Amino acid sequence: MLAAIDLTPLGRRVADRARLLAEETAGAVTVIHTVEAATESFVPDAIAHLLADHQAEETRSLADWCSNRSDVPVEARITKGSPSWEVGRASRNADVVVVGSSTHETGVTGATARRMAETLRCDVVVVRRQPRQGYRRVVVGVDLSEASAQAVEHAMQLAPNANELTVVFALPTRFESFMSDAGMFSEEIDLARKRRTEAAEEATASFAERWPEARVVVMSGPAPEVISEIARSRSADLVVVGSRGANATRMVLLGSVPSALLDASPCDLAIARIQSDFRRP
């Protein structure tokens, strides 16, 4: 577990969540803090060195605090430069990067965390809430593809002691307006909706047979809204989605659904990295 922190209360929350994840997965934690350059702010070198020393000491203190709370190995790492770039380099040997949503604005994900979700090659957990225990109520958004099946597997790895696992499929509704525009009567559209829902429920149940402990929910509407609504109704503490879905080209780094959930999810969000074929030109 790589916990990317700043020196705010949210940073402590991120480190503690990484510790809890490591406890349940028999892992280790590296707490990483990046000291940003102060030259553009015209901070004198002597003061910049003083601030850097203070941040390094605070990072080590936070790592010690986590270490004292459990038997999980905890290491502190201090880097200099751009946070997203330095975390990206450090994440090459990590299974999961844990990062805070935003220290400035509640309910949204900040630019640094969003950049990590888009570019890192491993799973990313975006922390919103104060951690109390390991994840217990997990909602996984799926599109019935093998990519989303990987998201379910990642969810079970992140929350091996979950009490409730809900697999959610959002049935698209955009075709109903096309039916109306094509001249179909409302009764025909309602009948078509019923049949589509029944087919989707059957397909989702078949998809989820490999996870007998999972509950299956099918609801009509845009996927980010449906997943968020189910997460609220289930009092979920973790939402999990794949980094891209069945309809995305393999060149996509982060699909539209996980991108929207970075702001829409009411709880912590895990983005399970589905490998792409992206290559920089």
Buried (B, 14 or more C-beta within 10 A) or exposed (E): BBBBBBBEEBBBBBBBBBBBBBBBBEBBBBBBBBBBEBEEEEBEEEEBEEBBEEBBEBBBEBBEBBBEBBEBEBBBBBBEEBBBEBBBEBBEEBBBBBBBBBBEEEEBBBEBBBBBBBBBBBBBBBBBEEBEEBBBBBBBBBBBBEBBBBBBBBBBBBBEEBEBBBBBBBBEEEBBEEBEEEEBEEEEBEEBBEEBBEEBBEEBBEBBEEBEEBBBBBBBEBBBBBBBBBBEEBEBBBBBBBBBBEEBEEEBBBBBBBBBBBBBBBBBBBBBBBEBEEEEE
